[in-house]
Amino acid sequence: MQGEAVLYEKVGGKVRCTACRRYCTLADGQIGFCGVRQNMGGAGSTLTSTEGPWLSR
Ligand code: SF4
């Protein structure tokens, strides 16, 4: 289950995750280093709805 992530910013056509200091910059469909966060159509998304440090909504 996925939820829209809170901790991200749009950079050009990509999304930069700001949830940790890796600051992964993700193209559409790309999954971050952690395997938990993903760029889904230009918006940050978590691959789990579990509440926790990813702050999905
Ligand atoms: S995608 Fe994962 S590893 Fe990359 S910055 Fe976000 S939380 Fe950190």
Residues whose N, C-alpha, C, O or C-beta is under 5 A from the ligand:
A	BS01	SF4	C17 A19 C20 R22 Y23 C24 G32 F33 C34 R37
